[in-house]
Amino acid sequence: MSAARVFVARLAGCSVFDPAGDKVGRVRDVLVVYRQKEPPRVVGLIVEVPGKRRVFLSIGRVTSFGSGQVITTGLINLRRFEQRGGEVRVIAEMLGREVTLVDKSGSATIEDVAIEESGPGEWAVSELFLRRPKTSSSPFAKGQTVFSPWAGMRERSTGEAQSATQLLATYEDLLPADLANAMLDLPEQRMLEVAEEMSDERLADVLEEMPESEQVDILNQLDDDRAADVLDQMQPDDAADLIAQLSDERGEVLLDLMQPEEAEDVRMLLAYAPDTAGGLMTPEPIIVSADATVAEGLALIRRHELAPALGAAVCVTLPPYEPPTGRFLGMVHFQRMLRYPPMERLGTLLDQKLEPVKASASAAEVARTLASYNLVSLPVVDDNHRLVGVVTIDDVLDYLLPDDWRSHDDDPEPANADTSTIPVIASAGRRSPSGPSF
């Protein structure tokens, strides 16, 4: 990338530095506004700063692009970014769009957008990197690429599935929680397009990190078969919480379409009130017999798909070993297993001081128990002292935090923080955009 001409797709993920060389964040997108007779003007960058907060960086505060990095004046407003009317995100909303070439040579898809400096602190879209439809039937074939000035094309539609695919490629390295936050920043229709393009497993992971209202909106856009497949991939307690937000009719339809074992776990959880241990628990703890050895317990904990909180301890019960199990005997903590030889029986290592909670116990009681004994998980039993599940610390945190905790909108501005890296300024310096939306 040269200092005067930059391709936007290559900016995604680039580090942003202040003049002293301290890193302040990463570029996540470029913001432009349309103009009537000229190419779109670049307004600024969307930058992700520590704390996963996305903020606006005015293009006038960028001093240079180059070598996979962006240098700024060091002044960044830490207010959470909110897209205004008329503003368009290049990566999230433009890449992948289908356009028609003015020279009547056919259609093409936008693969990248070049921006150029038109004056001090002034940048605008200069060229589009386009790909024509492929002419070969080979699955590995690609269409011809071509550069076009902005005036050399016309828009054909307001969003294609392929554009969502391209956007997902830029999000490939994000963790589910970060991808959920990125999707929540998108316009509603765009968010639904991206969700449609995700694999069932990836979408399930992302839904678990979203507020319930967005979960319902996305699930309502999926047909019943796809929605059931996604619910199969979710943790049973998260799937139960989501189904509880749907109408009784659709919830029952989806449960019938789910895998029988998964549906059985979800139905069991739906039988408990959401503010009880039964409503918060996960019905898939590690369960072993008293004769199992330390080596066997550690082998079960090593499973890559196991959540860290569930791997903190194993539950020992009498047969059967599927919830609801035989009588609950106790728990053996991971650290305790590490102190004993591999062939030591787990039945001799039980934590005798830890008492399970009843499934009817309140969420407040569960939280107090976890805090009092410094636990990350707590066994849940029924009236017959049979193990039915485990409440983990993340389940309790999700319950205790406000519904909108993921948005961070109420976070106090870090005015007293060390501003050597990210000085806080009074306003973002954005001019009122004009022109039609993309």
Backbone torsions as a table, in degrees:
resi	resn	phi	psi	omega
1	MET	NA	131.2	176.0
2	SER	-89.5	168.7	-178.6
3	ALA	-72.4	-22.9	-175.0
4	ALA	-102.5	-12.8	-178.3
5	ARG	-143.1	122.8	-172.4
6	VAL	-131.7	135.8	173.7
7	PHE	-92.6	125.5	-170.3
8	VAL	-63.1	-42.4	-177.1
9	ALA	-59.1	-29.9	179.5
10	ARG	-77.5	-14.9	178.5
11	LEU	-77.6	-24.7	-175.2
12	ALA	-57.8	123.6	179.1
13	GLY	87.5	-6.0	179.4
14	CYS	-65.3	142.9	179.4
15	SER	-75.3	145.6	178.1
16	VAL	-111.8	128.3	-177.3
17	PHE	-121.5	153.3	171.6
18	ASP	-89.5	174.3	-176.1
19	PRO	-59.2	-25.0	-178.8
20	ALA	-82.2	-4.1	179.8
21	GLY	91.8	7.2	177.6
22	ASP	-84.9	135.2	-179.0
23	LYS	-76.5	131.7	-179.9
24	VAL	-110.8	-13.4	179.6
25	GLY	164.4	-164.1	178.9
26	ARG	-131.7	145.1	177.7
27	VAL	-73.0	131.5	176.1
28	ARG	-113.7	-21.7	178.5
29	ASP	-170.6	170.2	176.3
30	VAL	-120.4	135.0	-175.6
31	LEU	-105.7	129.6	179.0
32	VAL	-130.5	162.3	171.8
33	VAL	-127.4	142.5	-179.2
34	TYR	-77.5	152.0	174.5
35	ARG	-127.3	156.5	-173.2
36	GLN	-63.8	-49.3	-171.9
37	LYS	-119.5	0.1	-178.3
38	GLU	-125.5	162.1	176.9
39	PRO	-60.2	157.1	179.7
40	PRO	-55.4	142.5	178.4
41	ARG	-93.2	138.2	177.5
42	VAL	-79.1	125.2	179.8
43	VAL	-91.3	-41.6	-179.2
44	GLY	174.0	-167.7	-179.6
45	LEU	-113.5	149.1	169.2
46	ILE	-97.5	118.3	-173.0
47	VAL	-117.5	135.2	175.0
48	GLU	-95.6	116.6	-178.4
49	VAL	-101.8	168.6	179.4
50	PRO	-51.3	141.9	-174.1
51	GLY	94.9	5.4	179.0
52	LYS	62.3	21.7	178.1
53	ARG	-86.1	134.1	176.9
54	ARG	-100.1	124.3	-175.5
55	VAL	-126.0	166.6	-179.2
56	PHE	-97.4	133.8	175.1
57	LEU	-120.0	113.0	-179.7
58	SER	-60.5	139.0	-179.7
59	ILE	-61.7	-25.8	178.2
60	GLY	-68.2	-16.2	179.8
61	ARG	-98.3	6.4	174.2
62	VAL	-93.3	122.6	-178.0
63	THR	-93.5	-27.4	178.7
64	SER	-165.9	152.7	169.9
65	PHE	-115.4	146.1	174.8
66	GLY	162.3	147.4	175.9
67	SER	53.4	40.4	176.7
68	GLY	69.8	24.4	178.8
69	GLN	-145.9	159.9	179.5
70	VAL	-123.4	129.6	178.8
71	ILE	-106.2	132.4	-178.0
72	THR	-119.8	175.5	175.1
73	THR	-75.9	-10.4	-179.8
74	GLY	96.6	-6.7	-179.3
75	LEU	-98.0	110.6	179.4
76	ILE	-130.6	130.2	175.9
77	ASN	-78.6	129.6	-174.5
78	LEU	-93.3	10.4	173.0
79	ARG	-68.5	142.6	-178.8
80	ARG	-61.5	135.0	-177.8
81	PHE	-66.1	135.0	173.0
82	GLU	-132.5	126.4	-177.8
83	GLN	-73.6	133.6	179.8
84	ARG	-99.1	161.4	178.3
85	GLY	-59.1	134.7	-179.9
86	GLY	91.6	-14.4	178.5
87	GLU	-87.2	142.4	-177.1
88	VAL	-129.0	131.5	175.3
89	ARG	-88.4	122.0	-173.4
90	VAL	-63.8	-52.4	-176.5
91	ILE	-68.9	-44.0	-174.9
92	ALA	-76.2	-28.6	-170.4
93	GLU	-123.0	-20.4	-176.7
94	MET	-102.8	-43.7	-176.3
95	LEU	-61.7	133.9	-179.8
96	GLY	93.3	-6.8	178.1
97	ARG	-70.0	147.4	177.6
98	GLU	-93.4	133.8	-178.6
99	VAL	-130.3	162.7	176.3
100	THR	-111.3	131.6	-178.7
101	LEU	-78.4	137.6	-177.1
102	VAL	-65.3	-28.8	-178.3
103	ASP	-76.5	9.6	176.4
104	LYS	63.0	26.0	178.5
105	SER	-89.4	2.9	176.7
106	GLY	119.7	-161.8	-178.2
107	SER	-105.9	168.3	178.9
108	ALA	-159.2	168.6	179.8
109	THR	-116.8	136.6	179.5
110	ILE	-73.2	119.2	177.2
111	GLU	-104.2	-24.6	177.6
112	ASP	-160.1	160.6	-179.0
113	VAL	-129.8	128.3	177.6
114	ALA	-97.3	134.6	174.7
115	ILE	-116.3	145.0	-179.0
116	GLU	-131.3	151.1	178.1
117	GLU	-79.5	123.0	-179.1
118	SER	-101.4	-7.5	179.6
119	GLY	178.4	173.8	-179.6
120	PRO	-56.2	114.9	179.0
121	GLY	73.2	10.2	-178.6
122	GLU	-118.3	123.8	179.6
123	TRP	-129.2	149.7	179.2
124	ALA	-148.3	159.4	175.5
125	VAL	-67.3	130.2	-177.9
126	SER	-111.5	-43.2	-175.3
127	GLU	-143.7	157.5	174.1
128	LEU	-116.7	137.6	173.7
129	PHE	-98.2	113.3	-171.5
130	LEU	-114.2	154.6	173.9
131	ARG	-125.7	125.3	179.5
132	ARG	-77.0	160.0	176.7
133	PRO	-59.8	145.5	-179.6
134	LYS	-70.9	147.4	-178.5
135	THR	-104.9	-6.9	-179.7
136	SER	-103.9	151.7	178.2
137	SER	-83.9	-6.0	179.9
138	SER	-63.5	135.3	179.7
139	PRO	-66.9	-15.8	-179.4
140	PHE	-97.6	-3.9	-177.3
141	ALA	-74.9	150.9	175.3
142	LYS	-130.0	153.0	179.3
143	GLY	-74.9	164.7	179.3
144	GLN	-68.4	143.8	177.3
145	THR	-99.0	151.9	-178.2
146	VAL	-153.4	145.9	173.9
147	PHE	-94.3	144.3	179.0
148	SER	-142.8	136.7	171.9
149	PRO	-66.6	161.2	-178.9
150	TRP	-56.5	-40.2	-178.0
151	ALA	-72.5	-8.8	-176.9
152	GLY	-89.5	8.9	-179.4
153	MET	-141.9	163.5	175.7
154	ARG	-133.6	142.3	178.3
155	GLU	-68.9	146.7	178.1
156	ARG	-110.7	-33.9	-175.8
157	SER	-149.0	175.2	-175.5
158	THR	-108.8	26.4	175.7
159	GLY	146.4	129.0	179.8
160	GLU	-125.9	155.1	179.1
161	ALA	-59.7	-34.4	-178.5
162	GLN	-65.3	-29.6	177.5
163	SER	-68.0	-36.8	175.8
164	ALA	-64.3	-37.4	177.3
165	THR	-61.9	-43.1	179.8
166	GLN	-65.5	-38.7	178.5
167	LEU	-64.6	-40.9	178.2
168	LEU	-60.2	-34.4	179.3
169	ALA	-61.9	-34.8	178.7
170	THR	-74.0	-19.2	-179.6
171	TYR	-98.7	7.6	-170.0
172	GLU	-58.4	-34.4	-174.5
173	ASP	-90.3	3.1	-177.3
174	LEU	-81.7	142.8	171.7
175	LEU	-70.4	158.0	-177.1
176	PRO	-53.0	-42.4	-179.4
177	ALA	-64.4	-39.6	179.4
178	ASP	-70.9	-38.3	177.7
179	LEU	-65.9	-37.5	177.0
180	ALA	-61.5	-43.9	178.0
181	ASN	-63.1	-40.7	178.9
182	ALA	-63.4	-40.7	179.7
183	MET	-68.0	-36.1	179.0
184	LEU	-65.9	-22.2	177.7
185	ASP	-80.0	-13.3	-177.6
186	LEU	-81.5	155.5	170.2
187	PRO	-57.2	151.8	-172.3
188	GLU	-56.0	-47.3	-178.0
189	GLN	-63.6	-38.7	179.7
190	ARG	-65.6	-40.0	178.8
191	MET	-61.6	-40.1	179.7
192	LEU	-68.2	-36.9	176.9
193	GLU	-61.8	-43.9	-179.7
194	VAL	-64.6	-41.8	179.4
195	ALA	-60.9	-38.4	-179.8
196	GLU	-61.9	-31.5	-175.4
197	GLU	-86.5	-9.4	-177.3
198	MET	-77.6	155.0	170.6
199	SER	-69.8	159.7	-179.0
200	ASP	-58.6	-43.9	-177.2
201	GLU	-66.5	-43.2	179.9
202	ARG	-65.8	-42.5	179.3
203	LEU	-65.0	-38.3	178.0
204	ALA	-61.3	-44.4	179.1
205	ASP	-61.6	-39.6	-178.1
206	VAL	-71.8	-41.6	179.7
207	LEU	-59.9	-35.5	179.6
208	GLU	-63.4	-19.5	-178.2
209	GLU	-101.2	4.3	-176.1
210	MET	-103.4	156.2	171.7
211	PRO	-62.7	155.7	-174.2
212	GLU	-60.8	-36.3	-177.5
213	SER	-63.4	-41.6	178.0
214	GLU	-70.8	-35.6	176.3
215	GLN	-57.8	-46.8	-179.0
216	VAL	-65.0	-42.2	179.9
217	ASP	-58.8	-44.6	-178.4
218	ILE	-69.2	-45.0	-178.2
219	LEU	-63.7	-34.1	179.2
220	ASN	-68.4	-18.5	178.0
221	GLN	-86.0	-11.1	-178.6
222	LEU	-93.9	146.3	174.1
223	ASP	-69.6	164.5	-171.9
224	ASP	-59.5	-41.9	-178.3
225	ASP	-63.9	-45.2	179.8
226	ARG	-66.5	-41.9	-180.0
227	ALA	-61.1	-41.3	179.0
228	ALA	-65.5	-38.8	178.6
229	ASP	-63.4	-39.7	178.6
230	VAL	-66.9	-42.4	179.0
231	LEU	-62.9	-34.3	176.5
232	ASP	-59.9	-32.3	-176.7
233	GLN	-84.2	-13.8	-178.6
234	MET	-81.4	158.4	170.9
235	GLN	-62.4	139.8	-175.5
236	PRO	-54.1	-39.6	-179.0
237	ASP	-67.8	-36.9	177.1
238	ASP	-69.4	-39.6	177.9
239	ALA	-63.7	-39.9	179.4
240	ALA	-64.7	-42.9	178.3
241	ASP	-60.3	-39.8	-178.7
242	LEU	-70.4	-45.4	179.8
243	ILE	-62.7	-32.9	179.3
244	ALA	-63.8	-21.5	179.5
245	GLN	-85.8	-11.5	-178.7
246	LEU	-88.8	168.6	174.9
247	SER	-65.8	154.1	-178.9
248	ASP	-59.1	-37.9	-177.3
249	GLU	-64.6	-49.4	-177.7
250	ARG	-71.3	-36.3	177.7
251	GLY	-58.8	-41.5	179.8
252	GLU	-68.8	-37.5	177.7
253	VAL	-62.0	-45.2	-178.2
254	LEU	-67.1	-38.6	178.1
255	LEU	-62.8	-38.1	178.4
256	ASP	-66.5	-29.8	-178.3
257	LEU	-85.9	-17.5	-179.0
258	MET	-72.2	163.4	173.9
259	GLN	-59.6	135.7	-174.5
260	PRO	-52.1	-42.9	-178.4
261	GLU	-65.4	-42.0	179.7
262	GLU	-67.0	-42.8	-179.3
263	ALA	-63.2	-36.3	-180.0
264	GLU	-63.3	-42.0	177.7
265	ASP	-63.1	-42.5	-178.3
266	VAL	-66.6	-42.8	178.7
267	ARG	-60.7	-39.0	178.8
268	MET	-62.5	-43.1	-179.3
269	LEU	-67.5	-35.3	-179.6
270	LEU	-67.0	-17.1	-179.9
271	ALA	-75.9	-14.3	-179.3
272	TYR	-102.5	151.3	175.2
273	ALA	-66.4	143.9	-175.3
274	PRO	-65.3	-19.7	-178.1
275	ASP	-101.3	26.4	176.7
276	THR	-118.4	169.0	178.0
277	ALA	-60.1	-38.4	178.0
278	GLY	-63.5	-36.3	179.0
279	GLY	-75.7	-22.9	-178.3
280	LEU	-94.1	-20.1	-168.2
281	MET	-73.0	163.6	171.6
282	THR	-106.1	122.7	-174.9
283	PRO	-85.8	22.4	-178.1
284	GLU	-129.4	53.0	176.9
285	PRO	-74.9	172.3	173.1
286	ILE	-81.6	120.4	-176.7
287	ILE	-121.8	129.7	-179.7
288	VAL	-136.5	168.7	175.9
289	SER	-87.9	165.6	179.4
290	ALA	-66.3	-22.5	-179.6
291	ASP	-85.0	-8.5	178.5
292	ALA	-63.2	149.8	-177.4
293	THR	-96.9	166.5	175.0
294	VAL	-56.3	-42.0	179.9
295	ALA	-60.3	-41.2	179.2
296	GLU	-67.7	-40.1	178.2
297	GLY	-62.9	-44.1	179.7
298	LEU	-66.1	-34.0	178.3
299	ALA	-64.0	-39.1	178.4
300	LEU	-68.1	-35.6	-179.8
301	ILE	-69.4	-27.7	-176.2
302	ARG	-72.9	-9.8	-177.7
303	ARG	-56.9	129.8	-172.6
304	HIS	-67.1	-27.6	-176.1
305	GLU	-82.7	-3.7	-176.2
306	LEU	-79.3	131.6	177.4
307	ALA	-66.5	142.7	-177.2
308	PRO	-54.9	-40.9	-177.9
309	ALA	-64.8	-36.0	178.7
310	LEU	-71.9	-25.9	-179.6
311	GLY	-83.6	2.5	-178.4
312	ALA	-74.6	-19.3	-178.4
313	ALA	-160.5	159.9	174.2
314	VAL	-116.3	149.1	-179.3
315	CYS	-100.5	135.5	179.7
316	VAL	-110.8	125.8	-177.9
317	THR	-138.8	170.7	167.6
318	LEU	-82.6	158.7	179.5
319	PRO	-65.0	152.1	1.4
320	PRO	-76.2	167.3	-174.1
321	TYR	-109.8	24.7	171.9
322	GLU	-120.9	135.8	-179.6
323	PRO	-59.7	137.9	-7.8
324	PRO	-74.4	128.2	-172.3
325	THR	-83.8	-172.2	166.7
326	GLY	-71.5	-173.2	-175.9
327	ARG	-55.2	134.7	178.9
328	PHE	-75.7	128.8	-178.4
329	LEU	-100.7	-36.8	-179.9
330	GLY	159.0	-177.4	179.2
331	MET	-119.0	151.7	173.5
332	VAL	-123.3	121.0	-176.4
333	HIS	-78.3	148.4	-178.4
334	PHE	-54.7	-45.8	-177.7
335	GLN	-64.2	-35.8	179.3
336	ARG	-65.6	-39.0	178.7
337	MET	-60.9	-36.1	-178.3
338	LEU	-66.2	-18.8	-176.7
339	ARG	-89.1	-3.9	-174.7
340	TYR	-121.2	157.8	-179.1
341	PRO	-65.7	156.9	-174.0
342	PRO	-58.3	-29.9	-175.2
343	MET	-92.8	5.0	177.1
344	GLU	-66.5	135.8	-179.8
345	ARG	-78.4	138.0	-176.3
346	LEU	-68.0	-26.6	179.1
347	GLY	-61.1	-20.5	179.2
348	THR	-90.9	-3.8	-174.2
349	LEU	-113.4	13.8	-175.3
350	LEU	-62.0	143.0	174.2
351	ASP	-79.2	102.5	-174.7
352	GLN	-74.0	-16.4	-176.4
353	LYS	-89.7	-14.5	-175.8
354	LEU	-88.4	119.4	177.5
355	GLU	-101.2	134.3	177.1
356	PRO	-72.0	166.2	176.2
357	VAL	-108.3	153.8	176.2
358	LYS	-74.8	152.8	179.6
359	ALA	-61.9	-23.7	-179.6
360	SER	-86.3	-2.9	-179.0
361	ALA	-62.7	146.3	-178.7
362	SER	-72.7	157.3	177.6
363	ALA	-61.3	-34.7	178.8
364	ALA	-63.3	-41.1	178.4
365	GLU	-64.6	-40.7	178.0
366	VAL	-61.9	-45.3	-179.3
367	ALA	-61.9	-42.2	179.4
368	ARG	-63.7	-40.3	-179.7
369	THR	-65.3	-45.3	178.7
370	LEU	-60.1	-43.3	-178.5
371	ALA	-70.4	-40.3	-176.0
372	SER	-64.1	-36.9	-174.7
373	TYR	-109.4	12.7	176.9
374	ASN	53.5	48.2	-177.3
375	LEU	-101.5	156.4	173.0
376	VAL	-110.4	-8.7	175.8
377	SER	-151.4	154.2	-175.7
378	LEU	-142.3	126.0	-179.5
379	PRO	-70.3	147.5	-179.9
380	VAL	-121.4	130.6	-178.5
381	VAL	-124.2	160.7	176.3
382	ASP	-92.9	-171.0	-176.6
383	ASP	-65.9	-20.8	178.6
384	ASN	-95.0	13.3	179.4
385	HIS	62.7	30.3	174.4
386	ARG	-95.1	138.3	-179.8
387	LEU	-69.7	127.7	177.9
388	VAL	-115.9	-13.7	179.6
389	GLY	171.4	-173.2	179.4
390	VAL	-137.2	133.3	172.7
391	VAL	-93.8	124.7	178.9
392	THR	-103.8	162.1	-174.8
393	ILE	-60.2	-34.2	-179.7
394	ASP	-69.2	-31.6	175.5
395	ASP	-62.3	-42.5	-178.2
396	VAL	-70.3	-40.0	178.5
397	LEU	-62.0	-42.7	178.0
398	ASP	-59.8	-34.7	-179.7
399	TYR	-75.4	-40.6	-174.5
400	LEU	-76.1	-32.8	-178.5
401	LEU	-71.9	152.2	177.8
402	PRO	-62.8	158.0	-175.3
403	ASP	-58.2	-31.8	-175.7
404	ASP	-100.8	26.1	-175.1
405	TRP	-62.8	-25.4	-177.9
406	ARG	-70.6	-21.7	-173.6
407	SER	-77.0	-26.0	-178.5
408	HIS	61.7	11.9	-175.0
409	ASP	-64.7	-26.9	-177.3
410	ASP	-94.9	6.0	178.2
411	ASP	-62.9	136.8	176.8
412	PRO	-67.5	144.8	176.4
413	GLU	-66.0	132.9	-176.2
414	PRO	-78.2	60.8	-174.7
415	ALA	-67.3	-27.4	-178.5
416	ASN	-95.5	5.7	-178.7
417	ALA	-75.6	166.3	175.7
418	ASP	-64.4	116.1	-175.6
419	THR	-100.8	18.4	179.4
420	SER	-67.5	-25.7	-178.9
421	THR	-100.0	-45.0	-176.9
422	ILE	-129.7	84.0	178.7
423	PRO	-62.1	142.0	178.6
424	VAL	-94.1	130.4	-179.2
425	ILE	-116.5	166.9	-172.7
426	ALA	-72.7	-35.7	-178.3
427	SER	-142.3	162.8	-174.7
428	ALA	-83.2	-11.8	178.2
429	GLY	73.7	24.8	-179.7
430	ARG	-89.0	132.5	174.6
431	ARG	-83.5	150.8	-179.4
432	SER	-62.7	121.1	-178.5
433	PRO	-75.6	158.0	176.3
434	SER	-141.7	165.0	178.5
435	GLY	105.7	165.7	-176.8
436	PRO	-72.8	153.3	175.2
437	SER	-80.3	156.5	-177.0
438	PHE	-74.7	NA	NA
